[in-house]
Structure formats: C-alpha cells, structure tokens
C-alpha cells in the first residue's frame, strides 16, 4: 500500500516559503504606505509654499514705488500695495520669528484706511529664510536705493543643507496693470 500524503519536511518547507512570501508582501506594503505618506506631506508643504509665493507675487505686482513705502532687508520685507480684492491700500510685512520647532515666516497685513491688522504664519518649521534683491547685475542682501529692485530672491532653508530658492521679478513702471 502506497501512502499519498505529504512528509513533515515538505510541510515545513512549504510553510517557510509561505511565511517568507507573506513577510515580504507585508514589508513592501508598509514601505509603500510610509513612502506615500512622506510624499503626501512634501506635496502639502510644496503647495503651501507655492500658494504663499503666488500671493506675494500678486501683492508685489501692485506695489507703490515711493521709497518711504517700502523697506527691504535680508530678514524682512515691507511694502505698500493695492489689493486685487479690495480698493484700499495695504502695508504688507514679511518677517521671521523663532519657535522651538524652528523659524516661522509671518505675513502682517495692515489696511491703511481702516488700520485693521491681520497677522498669520505663511511657512513653518524652517531652518532659515533670507531675502535678496537684484539690482540688474548683483544680488544684494540689503536694499537702500530709491527705486525698487528688479527682482527678489527668497532663500528658504528646510535644514542646514536643504535650500530652496524662489525668484520674483518685480514689474517695471510700464509693465504694471497689464
């Protein structure tokens, strides 16, 4: 009489193969999930940055050009501009302050007609932020000229070694309101 069953060795080998396969599938799934969450977080941060930069760019399109109405330095910018959403003149100020989680870039918006103030964070948990100003030939960390710079570069440091540069070209007098 012939026995048609499996031997103990065959059952152990197949169990080990099934265990290894399930373990690999499990590890792969959770690595993919972890990577997906990390990419989602980076995408959200990028979206927030782009929204801030688009807002800043729109505000700078309507900047007033009188020297007493703007002030630019390496760690803050301040300017007066009209708004696309309101007939009033606003004073926009962007500056940083330090928290226990890193620097926060803040926008302060003051309605110069009603003196109403709004202050809110635009970027959080940063290592550093610098503003640089283009004079047509060089990037300067301070702007003391009577006219507006040709452009503004914003250096955003996520970490000491991870830096992102954003460039905003300021409109020339004849480019405004096109």
C-alpha positions as CSV (number, residue, x, y, z in Angstrom):
1,X,0.0,0.0,0.0
2,X,1.3,3.4,-1.1
3,X,0.9,6.5,1.1
4,X,0.0,9.6,-0.9
5,X,0.3,12.2,1.9
6,X,3.0,14.9,2.5
7,X,6.0,14.3,4.6
8,X,6.9,16.5,7.5
9,X,9.8,18.0,5.6
10,X,7.6,19.0,2.7
11,X,5.1,20.7,5.0
12,X,7.8,22.6,6.9
13,X,9.4,23.8,3.6
14,X,6.1,25.0,2.2
15,X,5.2,26.7,5.5
16,X,8.6,28.5,5.5
17,X,8.1,29.6,1.8
18,X,4.6,30.9,2.6
19,X,5.9,32.7,5.7
20,X,8.7,34.4,3.8
21,X,6.3,35.4,1.0
22,X,3.8,36.9,3.4
23,X,6.6,38.7,5.3
24,X,7.9,40.3,2.0
25,X,4.4,41.4,1.0
26,X,3.8,42.9,4.5
27,X,7.1,44.8,4.4
28,X,6.6,46.0,0.9
29,X,3.1,47.2,1.7
30,X,4.1,49.2,4.7
31,X,7.2,50.7,3.0
32,X,5.0,51.8,0.2
33,X,2.5,53.3,2.7
34,X,5.3,55.1,4.6
35,X,6.7,56.5,1.3
36,X,3.3,57.6,0.2
37,X,2.7,59.5,3.5
38,X,6.1,61.1,3.2
39,X,5.5,62.2,-0.4
40,X,2.0,63.5,0.6
41,X,3.5,65.6,3.3
42,X,6.1,67.0,1.0
43,X,3.5,67.8,-1.6
44,X,1.4,69.7,1.0
45,X,4.5,71.7,2.0
46,X,5.2,72.5,-1.6
47,X,1.6,73.5,-2.2
48,X,1.7,75.9,0.8
49,X,5.0,77.4,-0.4
50,X,3.6,77.9,-3.9
51,X,0.4,79.5,-2.6
52,X,2.5,81.9,-0.5
53,X,4.8,82.8,-3.4
54,X,1.9,83.3,-5.7
55,X,0.2,85.6,-3.1
56,X,3.4,87.5,-2.6
57,X,4.0,87.8,-6.3
58,X,0.4,89.2,-6.8
59,X,0.9,91.7,-3.9
60,X,4.3,92.8,-5.4
61,X,2.6,93.5,-8.8
62,X,0.7,96.3,-7.2
63,X,3.5,97.8,-5.1
64,X,3.7,101.6,-4.7
65,X,7.1,102.9,-5.8
66,X,7.7,105.7,-3.4
67,X,10.9,105.0,-1.3
68,X,9.2,105.7,2.0
69,X,6.6,103.0,1.3
70,X,9.0,100.0,1.1
71,X,11.8,98.6,3.1
72,X,13.8,95.5,2.2
73,X,16.5,93.7,4.2
74,X,17.9,90.2,4.3
75,X,15.4,89.0,7.0
76,X,12.3,91.0,6.3
77,X,10.5,92.9,3.5
78,X,7.8,95.5,3.9
79,X,5.9,97.4,1.2
80,X,2.6,99.2,0.4
81,X,0.4,97.9,-2.3
82,X,-3.1,97.9,-3.5
83,X,-5.0,94.7,-3.5
84,X,-6.8,92.8,-6.3
85,X,-9.6,92.1,-3.8
86,X,-10.0,95.5,-2.2
87,X,-9.9,99.2,-3.2
88,X,-7.8,100.0,-0.2
89,X,-4.1,100.4,0.2
90,X,-2.3,97.7,2.4
91,X,1.0,97.6,4.1
92,X,2.5,94.0,3.8
93,X,5.3,92.9,6.0
94,X,7.0,89.5,5.9
95,X,9.4,88.6,8.7
96,X,10.5,85.6,10.7
97,X,10.5,84.7,14.3
98,X,11.9,81.7,16.2
99,X,9.9,79.0,17.9
100,X,11.0,75.7,19.5
101,X,10.3,73.9,16.2
102,X,12.2,76.3,14.0
103,X,11.6,79.6,12.2
104,X,8.2,80.8,11.2
105,X,7.7,83.2,8.2
106,X,4.8,85.5,9.0
107,X,2.8,87.9,6.9
108,X,1.4,91.0,8.6
109,X,-1.2,92.9,6.6
110,X,-2.5,96.3,7.6
111,X,-5.3,98.0,5.9
112,X,-4.1,101.6,5.8
113,X,-7.6,103.0,5.5
114,X,-9.2,101.2,8.5
115,X,-5.9,100.3,10.3
116,X,-7.2,96.7,10.6
117,X,-4.3,94.2,11.1
118,X,-4.1,90.6,10.2
119,X,-1.1,88.5,11.2
120,X,-0.7,84.9,10.2
121,X,2.1,82.3,9.6
122,X,2.8,81.5,5.9
123,X,5.6,79.0,6.3
124,X,6.5,77.0,9.4
125,X,9.3,74.8,10.8
126,X,12.1,76.4,8.8
127,X,15.8,76.4,9.4
128,X,16.3,79.9,7.8
129,X,14.9,82.5,5.4
130,X,16.8,85.1,3.5
131,X,15.6,87.8,1.1
132,X,18.0,89.0,-1.6
133,X,17.5,91.8,-4.0
134,X,18.6,92.1,-7.7
135,X,19.9,95.4,-8.9
136,X,20.3,94.3,-12.5
137,X,23.8,92.9,-12.0
138,X,24.2,91.5,-8.5
139,X,22.1,90.0,-5.7
140,X,22.3,92.2,-2.5
141,X,21.2,91.4,1.0
142,X,20.1,95.0,1.8
143,X,18.2,97.4,-0.5
144,X,18.7,101.1,0.2
145,X,18.2,102.6,-3.2
146,X,15.4,105.0,-4.0
147,X,13.9,102.7,-6.7
148,X,12.6,99.2,-6.5
149,X,14.9,96.2,-7.2
150,X,14.5,94.3,-10.4
151,X,13.8,91.2,-8.5
152,X,13.6,89.4,-5.2
153,X,15.1,86.0,-4.3
154,X,13.7,84.2,-1.3
155,X,16.1,81.5,0.1
156,X,14.2,79.0,2.2
157,X,16.2,76.6,4.3
158,X,14.4,73.4,5.4
159,X,17.6,72.2,7.0
160,X,21.1,73.4,7.2
161,X,21.9,71.8,3.9
162,X,18.5,71.8,2.1
163,X,17.8,75.2,0.5
164,X,15.1,76.2,-2.0
165,X,15.4,79.5,-4.0
166,X,12.4,81.3,-5.4
167,X,12.7,84.3,-7.7
168,X,10.1,87.0,-8.2
169,X,10.6,89.6,-10.9
170,X,9.2,93.0,-9.9
171,X,7.2,94.8,-12.5
172,X,8.8,97.8,-14.2
173,X,6.8,101.0,-14.3
174,X,5.4,100.4,-17.8
175,X,4.6,96.7,-17.0
176,X,2.1,97.4,-14.2
177,X,-1.5,96.6,-14.6
178,X,-1.2,94.8,-17.9
